[in-house]
């Protein structure tokens, strides 16, 4: 698991650095956050699907998202408030929502065939 966490961090930070370096010209934090959600968050969610979500793994995934937020907005006293303002849920909530959509899709497909 350690190797996969390290690989996740490297991949996520590489993607974010590329996005961040190109979005600095726009001078809009919201655009950078949207790009973070669109391009970098799927790396975290795919990893959550592949491994069991223990509290230690969840903490690692949260840090992978929090560090780019600190870089975008600078030092932030209340990260929970910032995440609620930009509409960025926690990894556990996002993974549960994704799982629920998957199950709902299976149930919808089962109704279609009955």
Backbone bond lengths (Angstrom), bond angles and torsions (degrees), N, CA, C in turn:
res aa  C-N    CA-C-N  psi(-1)  N-CA   C-N-CA  omega(-1)  CA-C   N-CA-C  phi
1 X - - - 1.454 - - 1.524 111.04 -
2 X 1.336 116.98 -33.88 1.461 119.41 -178.42 1.523 111.58 -60.78
3 X 1.330 115.64 -42.41 1.466 119.22 -179.35 1.522 111.02 -64.48
4 X 1.324 117.38 -39.14 1.463 119.44 -179.86 1.528 111.12 -69.43
5 X 1.340 117.33 -34.13 1.464 119.48 176.84 1.528 110.34 -67.00
6 X 1.319 116.02 -41.28 1.458 119.77 178.76 1.519 110.42 -64.45
7 X 1.323 116.54 -43.71 1.468 120.63 178.37 1.530 110.32 -62.26
8 X 1.332 117.24 -40.70 1.462 120.87 177.78 1.517 110.68 -60.27
9 X 1.318 116.56 -48.24 1.462 120.06 -178.37 1.531 111.19 -60.46
10 X 1.315 116.35 -46.08 1.458 120.19 -178.94 1.527 110.37 -61.64
11 X 1.329 116.85 -45.65 1.465 121.09 -179.37 1.524 111.40 -64.81
12 X 1.321 115.70 -45.56 1.465 120.31 -179.12 1.522 111.17 -64.32
13 X 1.320 117.81 -47.17 1.458 120.68 -177.95 1.524 111.52 -68.30
14 X 1.318 117.30 -33.28 1.467 120.33 176.94 1.534 109.80 -65.10
15 X 1.333 116.25 -45.41 1.468 120.04 178.85 1.522 110.73 -64.08
16 X 1.330 116.61 -42.75 1.460 119.43 -179.62 1.527 111.46 -66.08
17 X 1.322 117.53 -41.69 1.462 119.92 179.86 1.517 111.23 -60.93
18 X 1.309 116.34 -39.20 1.460 120.26 177.25 1.530 110.79 -63.63
19 X 1.314 116.76 -45.60 1.468 121.55 179.01 1.526 110.45 -64.65
20 X 1.310 115.95 -46.06 1.467 121.08 -175.83 1.525 111.60 -64.07
21 X 1.324 116.86 -40.82 1.457 119.51 -178.98 1.524 111.51 -65.76
22 X 1.312 117.01 -31.50 1.461 119.98 -179.22 1.531 112.71 -88.31
23 X 1.318 117.44 -22.73 1.464 119.48 -178.26 1.523 112.43 -91.52
24 X 1.322 118.80 -5.92 1.465 120.15 177.50 1.518 111.25 -63.01
25 X 1.324 116.89 -28.97 1.472 120.28 179.25 1.521 111.22 -66.93
26 X 1.336 117.29 -29.93 1.461 120.59 179.42 1.523 111.21 -72.99
27 X 1.333 116.95 -24.04 1.464 123.30 179.58 1.518 112.06 54.81
28 X 1.310 116.10 36.93 1.457 120.68 177.88 1.524 109.05 -128.85
29 X 1.323 115.34 117.28 1.462 119.68 179.44 1.525 111.57 -66.72
30 X 1.329 116.51 -33.40 1.466 120.52 -177.70 1.528 110.58 -66.25
31 X 1.313 117.31 -39.78 1.466 119.92 177.60 1.520 109.97 -63.81
32 X 1.314 117.11 -42.38 1.460 120.71 179.08 1.521 110.98 -64.24
33 X 1.327 117.71 -39.26 1.469 120.80 177.60 1.525 110.58 -65.48
34 X 1.328 117.16 -41.45 1.460 120.24 177.98 1.523 110.99 -62.05
35 X 1.318 117.12 -40.79 1.461 120.66 177.11 1.526 111.30 -66.58
36 X 1.336 116.39 -37.51 1.467 120.99 175.31 1.521 110.67 -60.45
37 X 1.329 116.51 -45.00 1.459 120.46 179.39 1.524 112.01 -67.10
38 X 1.309 117.30 -37.04 1.461 120.73 -176.21 1.518 113.52 -76.77
39 X 1.327 117.01 -39.81 1.456 120.07 -172.38 1.529 114.38 -104.98
40 X 1.318 117.56 -34.36 1.468 120.00 -173.66 1.531 113.09 -96.16
41 X 1.309 117.30 -34.85 1.464 120.18 -177.96 1.530 113.22 -62.11
42 X 1.328 119.80 -35.26 1.474 118.28 176.04 1.524 114.09 -58.57
43 X 1.341 118.54 -31.52 1.470 120.03 175.70 1.522 110.62 -59.50
44 X 1.324 115.85 -43.34 1.462 120.27 -178.97 1.523 110.30 -68.25
45 X 1.323 117.49 -43.75 1.463 120.28 -177.23 1.526 111.88 -68.53
46 X 1.322 118.28 -34.99 1.463 120.22 176.21 1.526 110.49 -65.82
47 X 1.325 116.37 -37.03 1.459 119.82 177.78 1.515 111.09 -66.94
48 X 1.314 117.17 -39.57 1.461 121.26 178.89 1.525 110.45 -62.10
49 X 1.332 116.98 -35.85 1.457 120.05 177.84 1.525 111.77 -68.57
50 X 1.329 116.90 -31.18 1.463 120.98 -174.43 1.525 113.23 -82.45
51 X 1.328 118.33 -27.76 1.461 121.44 -177.88 1.525 109.20 -120.77
52 X 1.326 114.75 159.36 1.459 118.17 175.36 1.524 108.41 -72.83
53 X 1.305 115.99 144.38 1.463 121.31 -173.14 1.529 109.88 -93.57
54 X 1.326 116.71 82.22 1.455 121.10 174.08 1.525 108.14 -79.31
55 X 1.310 116.71 171.45 1.466 119.09 -179.52 1.529 111.00 -65.98
56 X 1.337 117.47 -35.19 1.465 120.00 178.06 1.526 110.74 -66.86
57 X 1.334 117.18 -43.40 1.469 120.50 178.17 1.516 110.97 -64.68
58 X 1.315 116.53 -39.69 1.471 120.42 178.81 1.527 110.13 -63.04
59 X 1.317 116.70 -40.16 1.469 120.93 179.18 1.525 110.85 -64.43
60 X 1.323 117.44 -40.73 1.460 121.34 177.86 1.524 110.10 -62.77
61 X 1.329 116.80 -43.52 1.461 120.57 -179.65 1.526 111.48 -65.31
62 X 1.320 116.85 -39.64 1.471 120.15 177.92 1.519 110.82 -63.62
63 X 1.325 116.98 -41.12 1.463 120.11 178.41 1.521 111.43 -64.32
64 X 1.326 116.42 -33.53 1.461 119.93 177.78 1.523 111.79 -64.77
65 X 1.303 117.72 -26.35 1.464 121.80 177.32 1.524 110.98 -91.41
66 X 1.327 117.46 -37.17 1.462 120.57 -176.78 1.520 112.90 -67.61
67 X 1.321 117.70 -37.18 1.464 119.80 -178.19 1.532 112.20 -61.12
68 X 1.327 119.71 -45.59 1.480 117.88 174.99 1.531 113.05 -62.67
69 X 1.332 117.39 -33.46 1.466 119.40 177.68 1.521 111.02 -64.27
70 X 1.337 116.37 -41.45 1.463 119.49 175.57 1.527 110.66 -60.98
71 X 1.301 116.48 -37.95 1.469 120.12 -179.21 1.525 111.39 -69.76
72 X 1.322 117.17 -37.19 1.468 120.90 -179.67 1.524 111.14 -70.02
73 X 1.337 116.11 -49.32 1.460 120.80 -171.80 1.526 113.35 -98.75
74 X 1.307 118.95 -2.31 1.454 120.90 -174.45 1.521 108.73 78.05
75 X 1.306 117.17 -160.96 1.465 120.28 -179.80 1.518 110.37 -67.86
76 X 1.306 115.65 133.33 1.468 120.81 -178.67 1.519 108.69 -127.52
77 X 1.335 116.48 126.22 1.460 120.60 -179.75 1.514 112.23 -72.34
78 X 1.325 117.40 -39.51 1.456 121.07 -174.63 1.526 108.98 -124.03
79 X 1.306 115.68 93.11 1.458 120.71 -177.59 1.527 111.56 -70.36
80 X 1.334 117.00 -32.08 1.469 119.96 177.37 1.519 110.80 -60.93
81 X 1.322 116.69 -44.67 1.458 121.13 179.22 1.524 110.99 -63.81
82 X 1.327 116.49 -43.11 1.456 120.87 178.65 1.520 111.10 -60.82
83 X 1.332 116.51 -45.45 1.461 120.26 -179.73 1.523 111.23 -64.72
84 X 1.322 117.92 -35.96 1.469 119.64 178.01 1.526 110.96 -70.17
85 X 1.331 117.64 -34.33 1.469 120.63 178.98 1.519 112.56 -68.28
86 X 1.328 116.76 -37.28 1.460 119.23 -178.48 1.529 112.08 -92.03
87 X 1.333 117.06 -2.70 1.459 120.80 176.47 1.516 114.13 75.71
88 X 1.317 116.84 32.17 1.463 121.74 -179.77 1.522 108.91 -104.89
89 X 1.326 115.40 103.98 1.465 120.67 -179.59 1.519 110.93 -74.59
90 X 1.323 114.69 167.71 1.456 120.52 178.37 1.522 110.19 -77.06
91 X 1.322 115.62 158.90 1.462 122.32 -174.30 1.520 111.11 -58.60
92 X 1.307 116.99 -41.84 1.470 119.71 -179.76 1.523 111.23 -61.93
93 X 1.321 117.67 -41.88 1.459 121.68 179.06 1.531 110.24 -66.60
94 X 1.326 116.46 -43.24 1.462 120.19 179.41 1.527 111.63 -63.16
95 X 1.328 117.12 -40.80 1.462 119.58 -179.88 1.526 111.20 -69.11
96 X 1.340 117.64 -38.64 1.462 120.16 176.74 1.526 111.13 -64.76
97 X 1.324 116.83 -39.80 1.457 120.74 178.64 1.536 110.73 -64.67
98 X 1.323 116.28 -41.93 1.463 120.92 179.14 1.532 110.35 -64.88
99 X 1.317 116.87 -41.42 1.461 121.67 177.98 1.533 110.72 -63.67
100 X 1.326 116.76 -42.00 1.468 120.83 178.69 1.518 111.62 -62.68
101 X 1.331 116.54 -41.90 1.469 119.69 177.15 1.525 111.59 -63.40
102 X 1.334 116.48 -36.80 1.454 120.74 177.67 1.523 110.57 -64.29
103 X 1.322 117.54 -46.26 1.466 122.04 179.72 1.527 110.15 -65.27
104 X 1.327 117.59 -41.89 1.463 120.58 177.68 1.521 111.06 -60.93
105 X 1.326 116.51 -38.44 1.465 120.40 176.89 1.516 111.72 -64.76
106 X 1.333 116.68 -39.33 1.463 119.82 177.38 1.523 111.21 -65.18
107 X 1.311 116.60 -41.58 1.465 120.81 179.55 1.526 109.60 -66.40
108 X 1.330 116.86 -41.11 1.465 120.01 177.54 1.499 112.01 -63.14
109 X 1.338 118.09 -39.27 1.463 121.43 177.32 1.519 110.76 -66.87
110 X 1.333 117.80 -37.87 1.458 121.14 179.23 1.530 110.93 -65.47
111 X 1.318 116.88 -37.84 1.474 119.68 178.07 1.523 110.76 -67.50
112 X 1.319 116.80 -33.49 1.458 121.72 -178.85 1.531 110.41 -65.20
113 X 1.331 116.65 -38.22 1.460 120.19 -177.08 1.511 113.18 -84.61
114 X 1.319 119.14 -12.48 1.474 121.38 179.36 1.492 112.15 -88.66
